[in-house]
Amino acid sequence: MSGRQDRQQARKSGFQPPVGVDDGSFLTRMGRGGNDNGAAARHRHQPVELHVIGRRGRRIPRSEALAHVAGYMNGNDVSARDWQLEKPGKQWLLGKTPDTFAPTGPWLVTADEVPDSRDLAIALRLNGQTMQNSTTRELIFGVDELIAYVSQVVTLEPGDIIFTGTPPGVGMARKPPVFLKTGDVCEVEIAGLGVLRNPVVTGD
């Protein structure tokens, strides 16, 4: 989901909060732990809570959706803003798909260890400074709604990952804007899910 999935982020960005799940963008893929951000010139950071599918399903009813969740983990929804905003046609999804983008981890916390995924503190630190700080209570759509919606279009397989939404404070929206650069260190922390720590390095 885009940043509009978070109530605070939607308000601060000047967007109307979405009225239905279909206002967002989805991409399911296996995560990676590295963060070699050499594919584009300007990047932003976005901490997100990830839902990892544990059971195959298609057209999953909302009432049964949570039974398909294996667990939860941190993610950093890195975006290449030059690709998203400056390329012909506004390559939004391509700006999120370079090699090593969307790092996840540091581990999977099984669903039975997370009694309420809608009540977790979430934060991102850049070089030790807190840039984003909120709670998953601000997410507009719950994991059950997201799974029910996405599974209308694709069959969800074990290991598929759903990125939810990001709190306010993304680098591009700051004044002045803050973009990731070589040598930076991003830390995403969600209560009970550990800390995902990724250095930013220049790729080949």
C-alpha atoms as a printed R data frame, in Angstrom:
    type eleno elety resid chain resno       x       y       z
1   ATOM     1    CA   MET     A     1   0.000   0.000   0.000
2   ATOM     2    CA   SER     A     2   1.048   3.580  -0.518
3   ATOM     3    CA   GLY     A     3   1.554   6.162   2.202
4   ATOM     4    CA   ARG     A     4  -2.134   6.966   1.973
5   ATOM     5    CA   GLN     A     5  -2.786   3.753   3.927
6   ATOM     6    CA   ASP     A     6  -1.610   5.640   7.028
7   ATOM     7    CA   ARG     A     7  -4.077   8.267   8.318
8   ATOM     8    CA   GLN     A     8  -1.415  10.707   9.543
9   ATOM     9    CA   GLN     A     9   0.671  10.383   6.394
10  ATOM    10    CA   ALA     A    10  -2.364  10.948   4.161
11  ATOM    11    CA   ARG     A    11  -3.358  14.088   6.060
12  ATOM    12    CA   LYS     A    12   0.154  15.571   6.127
13  ATOM    13    CA   SER     A    13   0.629  14.857   2.407
14  ATOM    14    CA   GLY     A    14  -2.586  16.654   1.545
15  ATOM    15    CA   PHE     A    15  -4.348  13.514   0.282
16  ATOM    16    CA   GLN     A    16  -7.820  12.374   1.142
17  ATOM    17    CA   PRO     A    17  -7.584   9.039   2.994
18  ATOM    18    CA   PRO     A    18  -8.647   6.256   0.622
19  ATOM    19    CA   VAL     A    19 -12.238   5.078   0.872
20  ATOM    20    CA   GLY     A    20 -11.459   1.608  -0.446
21  ATOM    21    CA   VAL     A    21  -8.512  -0.741  -0.634
22  ATOM    22    CA   ASP     A    22  -8.314  -0.288  -4.401
23  ATOM    23    CA   ASP     A    23  -6.829   3.214  -3.929
24  ATOM    24    CA   GLY     A    24  -3.431   1.664  -3.183
25  ATOM    25    CA   SER     A    25  -0.674  -0.096  -5.109
26  ATOM    26    CA   PHE     A    26   0.387  -3.641  -4.314
27  ATOM    27    CA   LEU     A    27   3.464  -5.704  -5.039
28  ATOM    28    CA   THR     A    28   4.127  -9.141  -3.590
29  ATOM    29    CA   ARG     A    29   7.648 -10.538  -3.710
30  ATOM    30    CA   MET     A    30  10.224 -12.269  -1.590
31  ATOM    31    CA   GLY     A    31  12.260  -9.909   0.573
32  ATOM    32    CA   ARG     A    32  16.012  -9.458   0.805
33  ATOM    33    CA   GLY     A    33  18.203  -8.353   3.645
34  ATOM    34    CA   GLY     A    34  20.761  -6.145   1.904
35  ATOM    35    CA   ASN     A    35  20.374  -2.524   0.905
36  ATOM    36    CA   ASP     A    36  22.809  -1.738  -1.905
37  ATOM    37    CA   ASN     A    37  21.210   1.456  -3.202
38  ATOM    38    CA   GLY     A    38  23.335   2.135  -6.262
39  ATOM    39    CA   ALA     A    39  20.653   1.913  -8.937
40  ATOM    40    CA   ALA     A    40  19.320   5.469  -8.792
41  ATOM    41    CA   ALA     A    41  20.279   8.912  -7.635
42  ATOM    42    CA   ARG     A    42  17.684   9.888  -5.042
43  ATOM    43    CA   HIS     A    43  16.080   7.551  -2.543
44  ATOM    44    CA   ARG     A    44  13.638   7.912   0.291
45  ATOM    45    CA   HIS     A    45  12.986   5.683   3.281
46  ATOM    46    CA   GLN     A    46   9.649   4.274   4.449
47  ATOM    47    CA   PRO     A    47   9.238   1.877   7.367
48  ATOM    48    CA   VAL     A    48   6.377  -0.581   6.964
49  ATOM    49    CA   GLU     A    49   4.892  -3.547   8.739
50  ATOM    50    CA   LEU     A    50   4.961  -6.662   6.568
51  ATOM    51    CA   HIS     A    51   2.511  -9.524   6.566
52  ATOM    52    CA   VAL     A    52   3.974 -12.822   5.372
53  ATOM    53    CA   ILE     A    53   1.622 -15.370   3.858
54  ATOM    54    CA   GLY     A    54   1.834 -18.879   5.264
55  ATOM    55    CA   ARG     A    55  -1.007 -20.648   3.479
56  ATOM    56    CA   ARG     A    56  -1.994 -20.659  -0.181
57  ATOM    57    CA   GLY     A    57  -5.258 -18.971  -1.034
58  ATOM    58    CA   ARG     A    58  -7.347 -17.361  -3.728
59  ATOM    59    CA   ARG     A    59 -10.435 -15.175  -3.169
60  ATOM    60    CA   ILE     A    60  -9.923 -15.438   0.576
61  ATOM    61    CA   PRO     A    61 -12.879 -14.194   2.651
62  ATOM    62    CA   ARG     A    62 -11.983 -11.453   5.083
63  ATOM    63    CA   SER     A    63 -13.250 -13.640   7.933
64  ATOM    64    CA   GLU     A    64 -10.618 -16.283   7.068
65  ATOM    65    CA   ALA     A    65  -7.742 -14.001   6.083
66  ATOM    66    CA   LEU     A    66  -5.748 -14.074   9.331
67  ATOM    67    CA   ALA     A    67  -5.518 -17.868   9.113
68  ATOM    68    CA   HIS     A    68  -3.327 -17.328   6.026
69  ATOM    69    CA   VAL     A    69  -0.763 -15.174   7.870
70  ATOM    70    CA   ALA     A    70   2.452 -16.954   8.878
71  ATOM    71    CA   GLY     A    71   3.836 -13.940  10.721
72  ATOM    72    CA   TYR     A    72   5.063 -10.374  10.679
73  ATOM    73    CA   MET     A    73   8.345  -8.520  10.175
74  ATOM    74    CA   ASN     A    74   9.875  -5.128   9.471
75  ATOM    75    CA   GLY     A    75  10.419  -3.729   6.020
76  ATOM    76    CA   ASN     A    76  11.960  -0.622   4.472
77  ATOM    77    CA   ASP     A    77  10.007   0.412   1.384
78  ATOM    78    CA   VAL     A    78  12.889   2.239  -0.311
79  ATOM    79    CA   SER     A    79  11.865   4.373  -3.300
80  ATOM    80    CA   ALA     A    80  13.976   5.855  -6.110
81  ATOM    81    CA   ARG     A    81  12.389   9.266  -6.501
82  ATOM    82    CA   ASP     A    82  14.166  10.115  -9.750
83  ATOM    83    CA   TRP     A    83  12.532   7.100 -11.403
84  ATOM    84    CA   GLN     A    84   9.163   7.770  -9.832
85  ATOM    85    CA   LEU     A    85   8.921  11.476 -10.610
86  ATOM    86    CA   GLU     A    86  11.345  12.375 -13.394
87  ATOM    87    CA   LYS     A    87  11.085   9.518 -15.906
88  ATOM    88    CA   PRO     A    88   8.534   9.664 -18.745
89  ATOM    89    CA   GLY     A    89   5.286   8.148 -17.601
90  ATOM    90    CA   LYS     A    90   6.197   8.431 -13.902
91  ATOM    91    CA   GLN     A    91   7.649   4.961 -13.288
92  ATOM    92    CA   TRP     A    92   6.160   4.530  -9.803
93  ATOM    93    CA   LEU     A    93   6.509   0.787  -9.353
94  ATOM    94    CA   LEU     A    94   9.868   0.603 -11.151
95  ATOM    95    CA   GLY     A    95  11.090   3.146  -8.614
96  ATOM    96    CA   LYS     A    96  10.508   0.551  -5.911
97  ATOM    97    CA   THR     A    97  12.003  -2.481  -7.648
98  ATOM    98    CA   PRO     A    98  15.802  -2.047  -8.139
99  ATOM    99    CA   ASP     A    99  17.997  -4.841  -6.825
100 ATOM   100    CA   THR     A   100  18.248  -4.841  -3.009
101 ATOM   101    CA   PHE     A   101  15.361  -2.413  -2.500
102 ATOM   102    CA   ALA     A   102  12.667  -3.423   0.011
103 ATOM   103    CA   PRO     A   103  14.954  -5.049   2.608
104 ATOM   104    CA   THR     A   104  13.097  -7.067   5.240
105 ATOM   105    CA   GLY     A   105  13.852  -8.664   8.600
106 ATOM   106    CA   PRO     A   106  15.735  -9.142  10.816
107 ATOM   107    CA   TRP     A   107  13.513 -12.197  11.337
108 ATOM   108    CA   LEU     A   108   9.964 -13.450  11.001
109 ATOM   109    CA   VAL     A   109   7.845 -13.287  14.152
110 ATOM   110    CA   THR     A   110   5.120 -15.917  13.951
111 ATOM   111    CA   ALA     A   111   1.516 -14.788  14.119
112 ATOM   112    CA   ASP     A   112   0.895 -16.484  17.478
113 ATOM   113    CA   GLU     A   113   3.554 -14.207  19.014
114 ATOM   114    CA   VAL     A   114   1.780 -11.031  17.825
115 ATOM   115    CA   PRO     A   115  -1.595 -10.822  19.585
116 ATOM   116    CA   ASP     A   116  -2.606  -7.560  17.859
117 ATOM   117    CA   SER     A   117  -0.765  -6.377  14.750
118 ATOM   118    CA   ARG     A   118  -2.885  -3.196  14.796
119 ATOM   119    CA   ASP     A   119  -1.340  -1.934  18.027
120 ATOM   120    CA   LEU     A   120   2.434  -1.831  17.457
121 ATOM   121    CA   ALA     A   121   4.767   1.158  17.716
122 ATOM   122    CA   ILE     A   122   6.671   1.744  14.466
123 ATOM   123    CA   ALA     A   123   9.675   4.003  13.860
124 ATOM   124    CA   LEU     A   124  12.484   4.711  11.421
125 ATOM   125    CA   ARG     A   125  15.851   6.167  12.405
126 ATOM   126    CA   LEU     A   126  18.310   7.614   9.917
127 ATOM   127    CA   ASN     A   127  21.845   7.799  11.281
128 ATOM   128    CA   GLY     A   128  20.399   7.587  14.782
129 ATOM   129    CA   GLN     A   129  17.849  10.380  14.295
130 ATOM   130    CA   THR     A   130  14.174   9.425  14.499
131 ATOM   131    CA   MET     A   131  12.530  10.427  11.226
132 ATOM   132    CA   GLN     A   132   9.218   8.568  11.467
133 ATOM   133    CA   ASN     A   133   7.400   7.580  14.642
134 ATOM   134    CA   SER     A   134   3.849   6.280  14.821
135 ATOM   135    CA   THR     A   135   1.755   3.187  15.474
136 ATOM   136    CA   THR     A   136   0.058   0.584  13.319
137 ATOM   137    CA   ARG     A   137  -3.254   1.830  14.756
138 ATOM   138    CA   GLU     A   138  -3.002   4.567  12.121
139 ATOM   139    CA   LEU     A   139  -3.220   2.059   9.263
140 ATOM   140    CA   ILE     A   140  -6.563   2.534   7.550
141 ATOM   141    CA   PHE     A   141  -6.988  -1.035   6.301
142 ATOM   142    CA   GLY     A   142  -6.248  -4.111   8.385
143 ATOM   143    CA   VAL     A   143  -4.331  -7.142   7.189
144 ATOM   144    CA   ASP     A   144  -7.586  -9.068   6.797
145 ATOM   145    CA   GLU     A   145  -8.907  -6.439   4.369
146 ATOM   146    CA   LEU     A   146  -5.648  -6.343   2.396
147 ATOM   147    CA   ILE     A   147  -5.446 -10.114   2.026
148 ATOM   148    CA   ALA     A   148  -9.089 -10.396   1.017
149 ATOM   149    CA   TYR     A   149  -8.622  -7.701  -1.603
150 ATOM   150    CA   VAL     A   150  -5.309  -8.822  -3.106
151 ATOM   151    CA   SER     A   151  -6.400 -12.467  -3.278
152 ATOM   152    CA   GLN     A   152  -9.209 -11.475  -5.633
153 ATOM   153    CA   VAL     A   153  -6.536 -10.777  -8.249
154 ATOM   154    CA   VAL     A   154  -3.655 -13.180  -7.516
155 ATOM   155    CA   THR     A   155  -3.271 -16.479  -5.739
156 ATOM   156    CA   LEU     A   156  -1.285 -15.831  -2.573
157 ATOM   157    CA   GLU     A   157   1.485 -18.359  -1.968
158 ATOM   158    CA   PRO     A   158   3.468 -19.156   1.193
159 ATOM   159    CA   GLY     A   159   6.305 -16.658   1.440
160 ATOM   160    CA   ASP     A   160   4.469 -13.848  -0.362
161 ATOM   161    CA   ILE     A   161   4.818 -10.510   1.408
162 ATOM   162    CA   ILE     A   162   2.323  -7.674   1.670
163 ATOM   163    CA   PHE     A   163   3.722  -4.230   2.468
164 ATOM   164    CA   THR     A   164   1.145  -2.230   4.425
165 ATOM   165    CA   GLY     A   165   1.711   1.530   4.724
166 ATOM   166    CA   THR     A   166   4.146   4.105   6.063
167 ATOM   167    CA   PRO     A   167   3.857   6.801   8.765
168 ATOM   168    CA   PRO     A   168   4.415  10.518   8.092
169 ATOM   169    CA   GLY     A   169   7.955  11.849   7.925
170 ATOM   170    CA   VAL     A   170   9.222  10.441   4.610
171 ATOM   171    CA   GLY     A   171  12.342  12.204   3.413
172 ATOM   172    CA   MET     A   172  10.952  13.777   0.245
173 ATOM   173    CA   ALA     A   173   8.140  15.500   2.170
174 ATOM   174    CA   ARG     A   174  10.530  17.207   4.586
175 ATOM   175    CA   LYS     A   175  11.683  20.796   4.219
176 ATOM   176    CA   PRO     A   176  14.349  20.630   2.999
177 ATOM   177    CA   PRO     A   177  13.916  17.132   1.509
178 ATOM   178    CA   VAL     A   178  16.105  14.352   2.898
179 ATOM   179    CA   PHE     A   179  17.353  11.664   0.511
180 ATOM   180    CA   LEU     A   180  19.462   8.635   1.350
181 ATOM   181    CA   LYS     A   181  23.150   8.775   0.459
182 ATOM   182    CA   THR     A   182  26.122   6.467   0.600
183 ATOM   183    CA   GLY     A   183  27.209   5.893   4.199
184 ATOM   184    CA   ASP     A   184  23.763   6.420   5.721
185 ATOM   185    CA   VAL     A   185  22.321   3.793   8.055
186 ATOM   186    CA   CYS     A   186  18.564   3.156   8.239
187 ATOM   187    CA   GLU     A   187  16.953   1.377  11.161
188 ATOM   188    CA   VAL     A   188  13.330   0.263  11.106
189 ATOM   189    CA   GLU     A   189  11.894  -0.813  14.457
190 ATOM   190    CA   ILE     A   190   8.432  -2.210  15.154
191 ATOM   191    CA   ALA     A   191   7.539  -3.223  18.701
192 ATOM   192    CA   GLY     A   192   8.136  -6.926  19.183
193 ATOM   193    CA   LEU     A   193   9.555  -7.444  15.679
194 ATOM   194    CA   GLY     A   194  13.165  -6.402  16.278
195 ATOM   195    CA   VAL     A   195  15.266  -3.826  14.432
196 ATOM   196    CA   LEU     A   196  16.014  -3.959  10.703
197 ATOM   197    CA   ARG     A   197  19.340  -2.190  10.140
198 ATOM   198    CA   ASN     A   198  20.645  -1.445   6.619
199 ATOM   199    CA   PRO     A   199  23.644   0.580   5.457
200 ATOM   200    CA   VAL     A   200  23.366   2.486   2.185
201 ATOM   201    CA   VAL     A   201  26.178   1.648  -0.219
202 ATOM   202    CA   THR     A   202  26.982   2.477  -3.835
203 ATOM   203    CA   GLY     A   203  26.332  -0.352  -6.273
204 ATOM   204    CA   ASP     A   204  28.229  -1.366  -9.381
